Amino acid sequence: MVGRNREREAGKGPGGGPALAAVVVCVCLAGAGCSGQGAAVQGANAGDPVAVLHRAADRLVDAKSAKTRTAMEMASGGTRVTIRGEGVYDFRERLGHLKVRLPQDPAGASEHQPITELLAPGALFMKNRGAGVPRDKWVRVETASLSDGNLVTGGATDPFAAAEVLRGTRTATFVGRTELAGTEVRHYRGTADLARAARGASDGNKEALAAAAEGFATAEVPFDAYLDDEGRIRKVRHRFSFSNGQEGGAGTVDVASTTLLYDFGADVRVRLPEGGDIYAGKIAAGAVDGKN
């Protein structure tokens, strides 16, 4: 994918759209409403909750694209931080663009520039990455090489990967109907298995999810998912756990990753970097600068 330019525009669909932070972004670098009618709409959420959740990623592909907001809450040793992101995603091309904002330093004295992230099948591109990377260069990471499969590394979970985790749903219950940002949704709660999700995932996520199944403290992922009446994910929250690499393996980081999807059918334009725009040098481990 290096050295290629790709630009895509998703078609219009039916309506609807700092130490710990450094650990997360570097952990693996170092090591709408209801518009359908009749049975088709009712069937999107009918039947066994496990089966409904297995189909959720496919419903996003049908929706073509969406705007997204992300939040990643990390807790370790009594310290808790939240990294937030916002952008767009094309579910057919598996291309996305996010602006990820790191939290302030504890004293609040230093602000981080947002990290620009481009999501592509099998790859994560980051700009303003810090750690000695020139401002005008991108860092490219193979997601299959990451021990978390890029579910955590970038400070935001790839929206389609988040959906494909649900392909590994083993147990689930229907909690009830509720409202989310003015849209009626169905709330499901369950547990997914990352190894199972990898077996059913698309080619772009298969190896990454398999890596996550091996790299996390457990392959079992508790989740809460909220689906609209067309079976599209409006919100999904996963809970992950991994070692932070401290000596003796004593440290564990607990992560709650939330992905919100809205404005389905939104225009998406993603231009991947040329080969000459990608940083080829070494990246300092365990440090994300992102400062002015």
N, C-alpha and C positions, 0 to 999 in steps of 0.2 A: 504494500500500500504506500510505501515511501515513494515520494517523487511523483505521485499521481494527484491530479486535480479532479475533484468530483464536486459537482454542484447539482443539487436536487431541489425541486419544489414539489411539496406534497399537494395533491389536488384538494379542492374544497370538498369536504364531506358534510353530512348532516350536522346540525348545530350541536352545541355543547362546548372548553379549553384549557506561652504558646507552647508549651512543651507537648501537651497531649495532642493538640492539633497537628503538630509536627509528626508525632508518632503515627497518626492515622494516615496522613497523606504520604508518608514515607515508609510505612511499615513493610510494604512489599518491595519497594525499590531498594531498600536496604537488605533484605533477605529474600347540563345539557339537557340536559333535559331529556324526557322520554319522547322519542319521535316515532317509534315503530308502532304498528298496529297489530291487533289480533294475536293469533297463536305464536307467530314468530317472536314477538316481544315477550309474551308471557313465558315462552319456552326457553328464553335466554337464561332465566334464573330458576327454571323448574327442575324438580327432581333432587337427586342426591347432592348435598352440598359439595362433596369431594369431586363429583363429575363436573359440577358448575365451575368450580375453581380451576380444574384442569383445562377448561375451555377459555378462561379469561384472557390469556395472552392472544389467542386467535381473534377474539372480539376486538382487541386493540388494532390488530392488523387490518381488520375490516374497516375500522374507523380512520385509517390512514395515518393520522398524526394528531398531536395535541401539544398544548402548552403544559409546562410542568413546574412545580415548586418542590424542593427537597429540603429535608432537615435531617442531620445526622447528630445524634446526641451520644456522647461518649463519657463513660464513667470509669475511673481507675484510681484506687488509693484515696478515695474521698474527694477527688477533683472531678468536676463535670464541666464539659464544654459542648457547645452546639455549633456546627458548621451548616450554613444555609446556602442553597443554590436556586437558580431560576433559569428557565430557558425553554427550548422547544425540542420536540423529538418526532422523527419520521419512522413509524413502525414498519413500513414496507421496505425502506432502504436500510433500516437499522442505523440511522445517522442522527446525531443530536448535538446541540450546542448549549452549554451551561456556563453561567457566571457563578463561581463558588466563592463565598465570602468566609474567611477565617475569623474567629473571634479575636477580640483585642487581647493584648497581654494582660495578666492579672492586675497590674497597676493602672491599666487603661491609658498608658502613656504612648503606646505605639499602635498605629493602625496598619493593617495589611491591605495591600492592593488586591482586588479580586483576582482569582485564578481563572483564566478562560480554559474551558475544557471542551474538546471535540470528541464525541463518542462515535465509533465506527465498528463494524464487525471485526472482532479480534484485536482491537487496538484502542488505546486511550492517548490522546494528545493533550498536553498541558502547556500553557503559556503564562509567563510571569510566575514561573515555578519556584524561583529563588534558588538557593543552594548552589550559587555560582553559575547558573545558567543565564546567558545574556538575555536582555529584555526582548530582543527581536527574534529570539529562537524558540522553537517548540521542543518539548520533550515527548518522545514517542515510546509507549510501553505496550508490549504484547500482553494482553489480558490473561492469556493462558499461562503466562509465566508468573503471575501473581498468586500468592498462596491464598488470597481471598477472592480470586476471580474478578476483581474490580467491583465487588459489592461494597467495599469499604475504602480502598486505597485513595480514590480521588476526592474523598470527603462527600461524595454523593453516589448513590447507587444508580447505575444505568437503568433508566425506566423500563426498558424491555426485559433486561435481566431480572429486575424486581418482579415483573409479571411472570417470567418463566420459572422463577422459584416456585410459584404456585402449581406448576405442572408436577411437582414432587409431593403434592398434598397427600398425606396418609390418613389423617383424621381431621374432621371439620364439623362444626355445628352452625346452624343458622341462629344468630342471636336475636334478630328482629329487624324491623324497618326503622329507619331514622332519616334525618335530613342533613345534607352536607352542602353548604354554599348554595342553598335554595333548590337543590335537587334531591328527590327522594331516592334513597339507596337502601340496599340490603346489606346488613352487617354479618360477616362470617368470621368465625374464630377457629383456628386450627394449628396444625403442625405440619411442616413440609420437610421432606428429606432431600438434601442437596444432591446426593448420588442419583436418586430417582429422577429428580428434576433434570439433571444433566443428560440422562438417557433419553428424555423426551424433548429436549430443547432444540432450538434451531441450530444450524451449523455454526453461526457466529458466537453462540453462547455455550455450546456443548462442552468444549475443553475448559472454558473459564469456570463453569459451574462444577465440573469434575475436580478442578484444582481447589475450589473453595471447599468441596466436600472433604478433601484431605487436609486442608490448611487450617480450618477453624477448629476450635476446641471440641465441637460436636457438629455432626452433619444435620442434626435436628434443628429446625428453625421455627419457633413459634411466630405466629402472625395474626394480624387483624386485617381483613380486607373488606372494602365497601364497594359494591357493584351497583350500577344503575340498572334500570329495567331492560336495557339492551345487553346486559352482561359485561359492560365495559368497566374496568377498574377506575374508580374515582379517587380512591385513597387506599394505600396498602402500607402497613407498618410491620417491619421484620425486626427480630431481636437476634443479634449475632454475638459471639464471644470468641476472643482469640488471645493468645499470649502476646505480651508486649515485648518479649525478648530479654527481660531482665535475667541476670545471672541466677541460675538454679531454677528458672522457669516459674518463679513465684508470682510474677505479675500477670494479671488478666485484665483485659479491657472489655467492658460490656458496651455494646453498641445497639442503639435503637434507630433504625433508618426508616424515615417516612417519605413516601412519594405521593404527591397530589397530581392529578391529571384533570385538565379542563380545556375548554375551547377546542373540541375535537374538529379536525379538518383544517386547523390553522396552517398557514403557509410556513414552510420550513426550508431554509437555504443553508446548506453546510458546505463550505469549501475546505477540503483537506489540504494540509501544507505540502508544498513541494519539497523534494529531497534536500535542497540547499537551505531550506528554512528550518531544518531539524537539527538540533544540537547533537553533536557526535562525541563530545567530551565526557569526562567522568562527572557524576553527580554526587555532591556531598551527602552522605547518609545521615539520617536523623535530624535534618534541619530544613525547615521551610521558611524562607525569608519573606518573600512577598511584600517587602517594605519599599517605601519610596527611596 
